[in-house]
């Protein structure tokens, strides 16, 4: 038996030093990112904003965030929680609070490093199942961890595929062992992987799993019968899967209850994407753009950075396509081909066919930025190629096959120099990756390939083994250079960032909504940080990060609002949100805008007693009054019983300052205050926070009704005297799901930690397949 065969992956192992080394490489790659001075771009900024708000509230008030009061005048947190919070986010948040870590940026970056370990562990375990040699596992793990550039775009560049290796690992185990527990484990990991990702990934991932399943079980149909087994190994994981599926389905079905949005290119009611938008929206959907992504774009100027995985994996992809005939390789190769055709839009019929044949894909946008997902599948194909390459050399030695010797020699002598020439020519004409000229590199490549062919074909087994490690080390250096140059040109590094910007800040009550003139010094610095790179998109979007309630949070339409507030806005001040900020503020200072500002809590306190009210008995009557009336002068309150309407409520002008409100405690889910009514028998208290099912009001410990005010906000009736008043957001079953999900995420995060540690083979947790 030769040394190559001795280096095959083992089914039982007490440790994996290579995996431990790769985990250390992940840490090294993240050292530049862990710098305090490095900031994010695009969707990674959104993710950090949400994380900052969640973590600050958890740190200060020891409760999971359920209501988001800033930036939208009040909205449930469930949609943001589902889209931006991964299991690692929950686990790192709780651990950070337990360890009293105040720097939210550090906690966020460490949580992302753990997600990279999750990617690494899944890739290694998958490699052990589908490859013969550990070298192939090392290759795919190196490629995946060195191409994951998440600070630029957390969703499209990383989270779109970070749990796919573990999911495919369980699917392959299921097909090989016919143990149904692995199928349910794949489903559980797939569902948990959707937490922290945009909703349209669900359809894309579902399509991938269906394609893989149809191909993989074509020759293993008996595995389907095992899913009906009446055994503990089937029933228990199936029940866990069903529980997670119910939680996720509840999120999907109810996350838009009472919420509306104005999203370009999406149906406002069904939220489906029309065919033309589906085929065109993205970043330059065409073959030229796709081809260019194979070369290292070291300047991160787009959301979809690069498909670059180094030229060594490209060589083995070609080798796999020419020689590999394995079932799982065929499944991955077909999915890669379909995704490539799918990503270029209407340049092939595939995207149009999927749109018509697979209705869930109607909810997906940005077809043209799927490169990271394609990159993942290309890396897996490269692993198959290296595995087949090593196996062929083992057969050459065993059977002295001249045919295989000739084939491998021709492949090494022709393919590698050709790819080297192509890549180096592109680098020197359009990029600055390798400093030497293409002709010198061509002759150096020819010499290297000839030496490698001689050693591989004629050298001893030990020399061949060392040569394989030399190739892998050279590849690691190649990707380290790429990462170094990428981080060197990374645009968002600001020396003036202070620790105070990202440290935990008290979640304080803001008496009035305001503009830039109301910023504290810290908020001014944080606002500058948001504006510095993308002022046209992210200016007023920093509300979660700033813990600041702006009067007008956005100047463009891509946002979610309460349906009630949306109606108020559409009827009176729709165009106020589509203009630049200074113009909008000038309009708010005008006569009509002044009244509107009072309703919003911009020109008057968000909490205040109302001098007079007008009652509307139905929402339709309230809508007509808002549309035709003069909101602000006589605030309108809905759904009030007639016996209460008949009571006197008007407050004389000379007595309006006698009633007092003092906020004693505030968090995202509740507000406590002391109120004192001395000027009349009763008075209406108005709170410019959106009226939404799930809010409860308690006066001196006794629940009192909350009424819709000014169509979109809240009001309660306060009797004479001094009272302790509290508003609490407790949305029933929805709130239960809110609270269960963080615990579920933490449990899954701990499960992944166990897999990671046991896969490395530390102590008593050594992993056995």
N, C-alpha and C positions, 0 to 999 in steps of 0.2 A: 504493500500500500504506500503511495507516495505522500509527500508532505502536504500537497494541496488537498487531498482527500481527508487527511488528518485534521485539516483546518475547517472542515464542514461545521455548520452550526449544530449544536447539540440540543437534543430535546430535554435533557435534564442538566442543569448547570448550577453550580454553587456560587457563581459570581460572573460578572461581565466587566472586566477591567476596561474594555474598549468603550462600553456605555458610560462608565464613570468618567473616562477621559473626555468623551463628547459632552457630558454634562458640564465639565469644567470649561470646555470651549464655549458653551452657551454663556457662562458667566463672563468670560473674557470678551466675547462679542458685545455684551451689554454694558461693559464698563464705560464706554463713551456715552451711552444713553443715560446711565445713572448719574451723570453730572447734573448738578442743580441748574446749570445755565442752559441746558438743552430743552427746547420747547417743542411743541407738536404742530402738525398741520392737518387740515381737512377733518375727517371724521374722528380722528384720535383726539382732537380738541373737544368735540362734543362728549366723547366718552369720559374724558377727565372732568369736564364740568359736572356731569351727573354724578361721577364718583365723588367729587369734592363735596357736593351738597349732601349726598347720602352719608359719607364718612363724617362730616362735621356734625350733622344731626345725631348720628349714632354716638359720636365721641362726647358731645355735650349733654345729650338728653337720654342716652341709652335706650333708644327706640328705633325701630326700622321705619324708614320714611314711607309714607303712604299718600301724602298730598304735596303737590308742588305749587306753592303760592306765588312764586316770583316769575315774572316774564309773560304769564298768560292770564293773569288776574285770577288764578286758581284753576288747577286741573289735576285729576288723579295721576298718581305716579306710575300706574301699572304699565302703560305703554313704554315709558322710558326705562322702567325696570327690566322689562322683557328684552328690549333692544340693546341696551348698553351694559347690563350686568351679567357677567359670566360666573360660573361656579367659583372660579379663582378670585373674582372680585369680592364675593361674599366672604370667602375664607380669609382673604388678606385683610378685609375691613375689620372683622371681629378680632383677628390676631393683633392687628395694629392698635385697636382700642385696648385690648388686654395688656399690651406692652406699653401703652401710653405714648405711642408715636404720634407726634403732632404734625409732622411733615407729610401732607397728603400725597405730594408728588412722588416721594420715595416709596410710599406704600403702593401707589398705583403702578410704578415701574417694576417693583418687585413682583407684583401680581402678574404682570405681563411676562416676566422672566419665568415664573412657574408655568405659565401656559406654554412657553417654549419647551420646557422640560416635559410637559404632557405630550407635545408633538413629538419630541425625541423618543420618549418611551414607546409611544404607539408605533412609530416608524421601525424601531428596533424589533419589537415583538412581531410586527407584520413581516419584516424581513426574515425572521427566523422561521416563519411558516411557509414562505413562498420561495426562499432561496436555499441553495445548498451550502454556500460559503459565507463566513462572517464578513469577509471583505465586501461583499455586496451590501450587507447591512450597514457597514461603516460608510460606504459610498452614499447611499440614499440618506442616511442621517446627516452626514456632512452637508450634502446639497440642500436639505430642507432647513437646517438651522442657520446656514450662512446666507440664505436668500430671503429670510423672513425679516423684512424691513418694516416693522409695524409702526414706528413713530410717524411715518408719512401718511399712512392710511390703514387704520387698525382693522377695518372690515375686509376690504378687497385684497389687501396684501398679506393678511395673516389669518384672521378668524374664519374666513371662508373655508379653510381646509385643515385647521390645526388639530381637530379630533378625528378627521377622516382615517388616518392610519390605524387608530385603535378600533374604529368601527369595522374597517375591513379585516383587521386581525380577528375579531370575534366572528365575522361572517365566514372567513376561511376556516377557522376552527370548527364552526358549526358544520360546514360542508364535509370537512375531513373526518371529524369524529362522530357526526350524526347525533351529537348531544344537543337537544333543543335549548338548553340553558344558554348556550353561546349565542343563539339567535336573539333571545330576549335581552341578553347583555348588549348586543349590538344595537338593539332598539333603544335601550335605556341610555346608552352613551350618545346615540344620535339625537335623542330628545334633549338631553342635558346640553349637548353641543349647540342647540338652537337658542339657548338662553345666552344673551349677549350678542345677538346677530340680527340684522335686518330681516323682516318677515319674508321677503321674497327669496331668501336663501332656502326656505323650507321647500318650496317647489323645485328649486334647482337640485338640492340634495336628494329629494325624493325621486326625481328623475334619474339621477346617477345610481341610486341604490336599486331601482327597478331594473335598469339596464344591466347592472352587474349581476343581479339575482337571476334574471332570465338566461344570461349566458352561463353563469357558473353552475346552476342547477340543471342545465340541459342534459348533463351526463350523470347527475346525482339526484334524480327525482325522488328517490326514497327518503331524502331528508325531510321532505314536506310532511310525510306521515308521522314523523316523530313529534311534530308540533302538537299533535292531539294526544300525546301520552298522558296517562293519569298517574303521574309519579311526582314526587316532591321536587326532583331536579327540573321538572317542566312547569309545575303549577306555581311554585313560589316565585321564580323570576318573572313568570308571566303576569302574576298579580302585581309585582313591583312595577313592571313595565306599564300595566294598565293604570296604576295610580299616577305615575309620572305623566302618562299620556292625558289623563283626565285633567290634571293641573294645567298642563300646557294648552290643552283644548279650551279650557275655561278662559285662559288669558286671551287666546286668539279670538274667541267668540264674543268676549265682553270688553276688550280693551278699548274699543271705540264707542262704547255706550255713552251717549250724551256728548260726544266729541265730533267735531267737524274740522275740515282742513281745506286748504286751497293749494293743491299740489299740481304743478305744471305737468301736463302729459298724463294725468291719471283721472279717471272718472270720480267725481266728488261723492257719488252715492255708493257705487259698487267697488270703487278703488281699483278697478281693473285698468290695465294699460292698453290703449288701442294698438292695432297691429302696426300701423306706420311708426308710432312712437317706439314700440317694442323693437322694431328692426333698425332703428336709426340712432336712438339716444345712447350716448356713451362717449368715449374718447377716440374719435377718428376710426370708425368701424370700416376697415378695409384690409386687404392682404398686405399692403405695404406697411401699414402700422404694425400688423402682427409680425411681419418679418423683422422689422426694426427692433422689436422687443427682445429678440434673441441676443442682442448685443448690449453690453453694459452701459446703460445710460447713468452715468455717475452724478448727474445733476437732477435732483428730485423735483421736476417741474410739473408732473402730472400725477393724478391719483393712481394710475396704473403704471408702476415704475418700469419694470423690465421682466422679461422671461429668461434672463441670463442665468444659466446654471453652470457655466464653464464649458470649455470645448471637450474635456475628457468625457463627461456624461453623454454629450452629443455623439461621440464616437461609438459608445456602447449602445446607444439607442439604435444606431444604424445596424450594428452587429445583431442586436436582438431581432430587429425586423427581418433580417436576412436568414436567421438561423433558428430562432426560438419557436417552438410549436406547442407550448404548454397551454393548458386550459386557462389558467388565471392570467397568463400573459395575454392571451387572446382577448379576455374580458377587458383588461386595462388598456390594451392597444385600441380596441374598438371604441371605448369611451373617450380616449384621447382624441381620436379622429373626429368623433361626433362633436365633442366640445370645441375643437378648433373650427370646424365648419359652423357650429352654432354661434361662436363668438364674432364671426365676421358678418353677421346680419344677413342681409338679402343677397350677398355675393354667392351663396349656395342656397339650395332649397331646404336645408336642414332646419334652419331657424323658423321658417314659415311653416314647415311640416309639424315641428314640435308645438308651435303656437296653436295649430288647429287640432292636433291629435291629443294634446296633453293640457286640458283646461287650467290646472293650477298654475301653469307658467304664465298665465295672463297677468299675474300680480307682480311679475318681475320687471324691474327697470334696469337701465345701464348694462345692456347686453355687451357693450364693447369693452368692458373692463373686467374680464374674467381671467386675466393672465396668470394670477397666482394659482388658481385652481388647475389650469392647464399645466402650469409649471410642476405642480405636485404629481400629476400623472406622468409627465415626461421623466421626472426623477425616478419613479417606480419602474418605468420602462428601461431606464439606464441600469438599474439594479439587475433586472433580468438579463440585460446584455452582458454585464460583467460576469454574472453567474454562469451564463452559457459559455462565455469566453474561457473561463477557468475550467469548466467541465470538459470542453473540447481539448484543452492541453492535457488534461488528465487522461483522456482517451487516446490522445496521440502517443503518450508514453506507454500506455497499457497495451495498445494494439498495433503500434508502429504504423499508424495509418498515414500513408503518403498523401492521400486525398485531403485529409484534414490539415496536414502540414502545409500543403500548397494553398488551401483556402485561407487559413489564418495568416500566412505570410503575405498573400496578395492583399488581404484586408488591411493589415498593418502598414504595408508599403504604399497603398493607394489612398485609403480613406483618411488616415490621420494627416498626411501632408496637405491633402486637398482642403480639409476643414481648417487647418492651421493657416493656410494661405488666405482663405476667404475671411476668416476672423481677423487676422492681423491687418489685412488690407483695409477692412472696414474700420478698425481701431485707428489706423494712422490717417485715414481720410476724413473721419467724422468725430473721432474721439481722442482721448489722451490717456489710454489705459497702459499700453506698453510703450516705453520710450524709444525702442530700437526700430529700425526700418523693417518693412515686411520682407525684403529680400534676404537680409541677414537671418531673420527668424525662420525663413523658409529653409535655408541650408542647414541651420541648426536643427530644425525639426526633422529634416531628412536624416541627418546623422544620428539623432536620438532614436528615431524609429528603427533604423538599421541595427543599432546596438541592442535595442530592446528585442527585436525579432530574433537576433542571434542568441541572446541570453535565454529567451523564452523557449526557443526551439532546441537549442543545443546545450544550454547550461544545466547545472545540477539543480535538484529540487530546492535546496536551500537558497540558491541564487534566485530562482524564480520567485520564491516566497518573499525574499527581501525586495525584489524588484516590484512586486505588487504593492508592498508597503511604501516603496519610494514613489510610486504613481499616486497613491492616496495622499501622501504627505505633500507632493507637488500640487495636487488638487486643492488641499487645504490652504496652502500658501497662496494659490491663485485666488481663492475666494476671500482670504483675509485681506489681500491687496484691494480687491473690489470693495469690501466693506470699509476699509480704511479711507479709500478715495471718496466713497459715498459720504461717509461721515464728515470728511474734510470739507466737502462742498455742501453739506447740509445747511439749508438757509436759515433755520430757526435756532441760532445760538446767540443769546443776548447776555452780555457781561453785567448789565445793570439789573438783572433779576435778583430780588432780595428774598431771603427765606420767609419773610413775613407774608409775602403774597400767597404762598401755597401752604402756610401753616394753618392748622385748624383755627377757625374764628367762631366766636359765639354767634348762634343763630338768633339775631335780635329782631325785635319788631320795628318795622319802619313806619313811622307815623303817617307819612304821606309818600305817595309815589313821586319820583322826581326825575331830573335830568342830570347832565354832567356837573352842573353847579352844586349839586348836593353830594358829590363824591367826597369820601374821606381821602387822605393821602394814599392809603393803601389801595383803595378802589381806583384812584386815578392811575396808579402804577399798573394795576391789573388790567384796567381798560386799555391802557397803552399797549400792553403785551398782546391783547386780543387783536387790536387794530393793526399792529405793525406789519402783518403779513397779508391779511385778507380783509381789508377794510370794507370792501363791497359786499362781503357776505357775513362776517362774524362780529360786526361792531356791537349791535345791541343784543347779541345772542349770548353774552357772557353772564347772564343773570345768575345761573346756578353757581358759577365759579365766584362771582363777586358777592353772593348773598345780598343782592341789591335789587330792589323792585323798581324798575324803570317805568315811566309813565307810558311810553310807547316802546315796547321791547324790540320790534323789528320794523324794518322799512321795506321788506319784501315778503312775498306771500307764502313761502314754504313753511307752514307752521300748523300746529293743532291747537284748537281753541274749544272751550265749552260751547255747545250748541246755543245756549242761551245768550252768551256774550256775542257769538257770531251773528245772531239775529239782531242784537242791539247795534252792532257795528255796521252790518249791511244796511240797516234801515236809515241810519243817520250819518255815519262817518266812514263809509267804506274806503274812500280815496285817501283818507288820512294815513293809511298804512302803506301806501304805494309811492310815497314821495320821500324826499330826503329829510333827514332829521331836523335841520334848522327850520325848514318850511313847515313841517308838521308842528313844531313847537310854536311857531308864530300863529298858526291857525288855532292852536289850543288857547292862545292868549286873546284871540278875537272874541267877540261877544258870544256867538254860538258855541265856539270851542271852549269858552270859559265854563259854560253850563255843563258841557260834556266832561270837562276836566273835574268838575265837582262830583259827578257821578262816579268817575273812575278813582277818585281819591287823589287826583293830581293837584287840584286847586282848593281842596279842603281835606280834612282828616279822613282817613279810611274808616275810622271808628268815630261816629258822632251821633248826637241826638238830633232828630228831625223836628223842625219847627212846625211843619204842617205836612199832611199826606193826602194823596188821592188814592182811592181803592179801586182796583180792577177785579171783577168777579171771574173773568176767564182769561187765559193767555192770549186769546185773539183780541179781546178788548185792550189788554195791556200793550199788545203789538201795535194796535191802531193808535193808541195814545202816544207811544214813543215815536211813531212815524209822523204824526200830525201835531203833537203837542210840543210843549216847551220843557223838556226834561231838565231837571236841576232846580227849577223854582219850586215845584211842588212834587217831591219824590212820590213815586207810585209803588204801592204794595198790593200784592195779589193774594187770592185764596184766603181772605180773612173772613171769618164768620160774621153774619149780619149783626149779631148782638154786640160784637166788639167794634164793628164799624160805627155803630150809633153812639159809642162813648166819645166824649170830647177829647180831642188830641191836639188842638191848636195851642201853640206856645207863644205868648206875647213876646215882642222883640226885646223888651227891657229885662226879661227873665231868662233869656237863652243861655247866658254865661254861667248860671248858677249850678246847673247839673254838671257833674264831673265824671271822667273816665280815667282810670289809672291801670295800665297794663302791668301785671305782676310777673307773668311767665309766658314764654312764647317758644314754640317749636313748629316744625312743618306740619304736625298733625293736630295741634291744639293751641289755644290762646286763652289765658286766664286774666281776669281783670276785676277791679273793684269799681262799681258804679254807684252813683249817689244821685237820686232824683229828689229835688226839693221844691221845684217850681210848679208842679202839678201832681195830680193823682197818678198819672201814668204817662209814659213817654216812649216813643218808638226809637230804638237804637239801630242805627244803620251800620253795616260792615261791608265795605267795598271789596269783598272776596266772593268768588262765584258761588251761587246757590247750586248745590249738587246733592243728590241722594246719598245718604251716609253721614251727613253732618248732623250733630246733636247739640242742643244748647241746654245748660243746666244752671238754674238760678238757686243759690243756697242749697245745692245738692238735689234739687227737684227738676226734672226735665220739663222744659217749656217748648212750645212749637216755634219753628223757624219758618218765616214766610219769604217768598221771592220779592225782592225790591228792585225797582227800576229794571224789571225784566230779567236781569242777570245776576243780581247780588242778593245779600241776606239782610233780614231785619227781624228783631224780636221786640216784644212789648215788655217794658220794664215798669213795675209798680213803684209808687213813692217809697223812698227810704234808701238805705245803704245795703247793697247786695254783693255777693260773690258770684260772678257770672263766668261761665266757661263754655267755649265752643270746642267740640271734639269731633274729629273725623274718624268714624267707626263704621265702615261700610259693609257690615254683615258678612255674608259668604265671600264677597270680594276681598274684604279685609283679612279673612282667614287665609285665603290663597296668598295675599300679600305677605303674611307672616310665615306661612309654611315654606314658601319658595326660598327665602334666604337660608333656612335650616336645611332644605333639600340641597341647595347649592353647596353649603358647607360640608354636608355629608359626602357629596360627590367629590368635592375637592380633597377631603381626607382619603377617600377611596383611591383617587389618583395618586396622592402622596404614597399610599401603601404600595401601589403597583410600581411606582418609580423606584422606591427604596428596595423593594423585593426584587425588582428586575436587575438592579445593580448587584444585589446579592450581599447585602450587609447583614451580618449576624444571623439571628434566628429567622429573619424574614426572607431568607434565600428562596428564590422563586422556582417552583417546579411546575413544568407543563404537565 
